[in-house]
Amino acid sequence: MNKDDGKADRAEAVPDIEQQIRQLREDVAALAKSLQGYGARVADGVKARAQDASGDAVAESLKAVRELRGEVEAMQARLEGDVRAHPLAWLVGALGIGVLLGLIFSHRDHGSNRG
């Protein structure tokens, strides 16, 4: 093999290597674009799932509030019915609670003045 053959082989190899480098750059650019599109689709999917989850949470919360409101209204109706059925017992009970609270607070006030 003579010197000129080696130079010729290298001269032919350089354009081939440059072509391969160009092709690699194009492939990398295409891959980057593909990954960008994939990332956008994944982000959209995550966003949609988050919105669905928040919508479900709001719907569940509203349902729980409606159920609680119904239970409170039912409890109120039972209490009203019980007070109407036994007004004297409720009056005596309320008076007793008032007297107890009055005693507790009057003793507390007198105790703090002794100090």
ABEGO torsion letter per residue (X at the ends): XBAAAAAAAAAAAAAAAAAAAAAAAAAAAAAAAAAAAAAAAAAAAAAAAAAAAAAAAAAAAAAAAAAAAAAAAAAAAAAAAAAAABAAAAAAAAAAAAAAAAAAAAAAAAAAAAX
